[in-house]
């Protein structure tokens, strides 16, 4: 009787897609996971895992690896702003040309086209509140296609990119008096 792995290899590349998805899932949880451990979990050889990751990188599917920082412990004065942007799409370029222009600003960490009451959702990192406000008023809002913006500042992070932050529960309670 053929093994599940051998049987899956015959299903027109389904096995390859499943393995790539599984490798991506493992990398998203821990990009530093030893490749031999990934191979063991996926019933592959280390060489197969390394080749698959190299292919994902070469094909532009994996674009990079970034740490998830606990900003409570990494003392920095940087602020993160989430900005909703309403824009007028261009005749030939639609949203793409404007979004690409906005995404090129060095302060912009992420830029998404979204559905709903606004068009773009951008995440901006700036050295302080004043710099974030200056970015919105002097650079973003001056783009002709930008109709309006709404800016929200990150106050505290509970979960980021699938990673939950742990906080010590405060045993101090406020006294309640009638």
C-alpha positions in Angstrom: 0.0 0.0 0.0 1.5 3.4 -1.0 2.3 5.9 1.8 0.2 9.0 2.1 3.2 11.0 0.9 3.7 8.9 -2.2 0.0 9.1 -2.9 -0.1 12.8 -2.5 2.8 13.3 -4.9 0.6 11.8 -7.7 -2.1 14.4 -7.3 -1.0 16.9 -9.9 1.2 19.1 -7.7 -1.3 19.2 -4.9 1.4 17.8 -2.6 3.8 20.5 -3.6 1.3 23.3 -2.9 0.4 21.7 0.5 4.1 21.5 1.4 4.7 25.1 0.4 1.7 26.2 2.4 3.0 24.2 5.4 6.5 25.6 5.1 5.1 29.2 4.9 2.9 28.6 8.0 6.0 27.3 9.9 8.1 30.3 8.8 5.4 32.8 9.8 5.2 31.3 13.2 9.0 31.2 13.6 11.3 32.1 10.8 14.3 31.0 12.9 13.0 27.4 13.3 15.8 25.0 12.5 15.4 23.6 9.1 16.0 20.0 10.4 13.0 20.5 12.8 10.8 21.7 9.9 11.9 18.7 7.9 11.0 16.4 10.7 7.5 18.0 11.2 6.8 17.8 7.4 8.2 14.4 6.9 10.8 15.8 4.5 14.6 15.9 4.3 16.4 19.0 5.4 17.7 19.5 1.8 14.1 19.4 0.5 13.0 22.0 3.0 16.0 24.3 2.2 15.3 23.9 -1.5 11.6 24.7 -1.1 12.5 27.8 0.9 15.0 28.9 -1.7 12.4 28.4 -4.4 9.8 30.5 -2.4 12.5 33.2 -2.1 13.5 33.1 -5.7 9.9 33.2 -6.9 9.3 36.3 -4.9 6.8 34.7 -2.6 8.9 35.2 0.5 10.1 38.8 0.4 11.9 39.0 3.7 11.9 38.1 7.4 11.2 40.5 10.2 11.2 40.2 14.0 8.1 41.0 16.0 9.2 43.5 18.7 7.7 43.9 22.1 7.6 47.7 22.2 6.9 47.6 25.9 10.4 46.2 26.5 12.2 47.9 23.6 12.1 51.4 24.8 11.6 53.6 21.8 9.8 56.9 21.4 8.7 55.9 17.9 5.0 56.1 17.3 2.9 54.1 14.9 -0.1 55.7 13.1 -2.8 53.9 11.3 -4.2 56.2 8.7 -7.4 55.8 6.7 -7.1 57.6 3.3 -9.9 58.4 1.0 -8.6 59.0 -2.6 -9.9 59.8 -6.0 -8.8 57.0 -8.4 -7.0 58.0 -11.6 -8.6 57.4 -14.9 -5.9 55.0 -16.3 -4.1 54.0 -13.1 -7.0 53.5 -10.7 -5.8 53.3 -7.1 -2.5 51.6 -8.0 -0.5 54.6 -9.1 -1.5 56.7 -6.1 -1.0 53.8 -3.7 2.4 53.1 -5.1 3.4 56.7 -4.7 2.2 56.8 -1.0 4.0 53.4 -0.3 7.3 54.9 -1.4 7.4 57.3 1.5 10.0 56.0 3.9 7.6 56.5 6.9 5.1 54.2 5.4 5.5 50.6 6.7 2.4 49.1 5.1 -0.1 50.3 2.5 -3.4 48.4 1.8 -6.3 48.9 -0.6 -9.4 48.1 1.5 -13.1 48.0 1.1 -15.4 50.2 3.1 -15.6 53.9 3.9 -12.1 54.7 2.8 -9.7 53.4 0.1 -6.3 53.0 1.6 -5.1 51.9 5.0 -1.5 52.9 5.7 0.7 52.2 8.7 3.3 54.9 9.4 6.2 54.8 11.8 7.6 58.2 12.9 10.1 59.3 15.6 7.3 61.1 17.5 3.7 62.4 17.3 4.8 65.7 15.8 6.7 64.0 12.9 3.7 61.7 12.2 1.4 64.8 12.1 3.8 66.6 9.8 3.8 63.5 7.5 0.0 63.6 7.2 -0.3 67.4 6.8 2.7 68.2 4.7 3.3 65.1 2.6 0.2 62.9 2.5 -2.6 65.4 2.4 -0.9 67.5 -0.2 -1.3 64.8 -2.9 -4.0 65.9 -5.3 -5.8 62.6 -5.3 -6.1 62.5 -1.4 -9.6 63.6 -0.4 -9.4 63.0 3.3 -7.5 61.2 6.0 -8.3 59.9 9.5 -5.3 59.2 11.8 -5.2 56.8 14.7 -2.2 56.2 17.0 -1.2 52.9 18.4 -1.4 53.1 22.2 -0.7 49.5 23.2 -0.2 46.2 21.3 -1.8 43.0 22.4 -1.1 40.9 19.4 0.9 41.5 16.3 1.5 39.3 13.2 0.1 36.3 15.1 2.2 36.8 18.2 0.4 37.6 21.4 2.1 39.8 23.9 2.1 38.8 27.6 1.5 41.3 30.3 1.7 40.8 34.0 -1.8 41.1 35.5 -2.0 43.9 37.9 -3.1 42.7 41.4 -3.8 46.3 42.3 -7.5 47.1 42.2 -9.1 50.4 42.6 -11.2 50.6 45.8 -14.9 51.1 45.2 -16.9 53.0 47.7 -20.6 53.7 47.7 
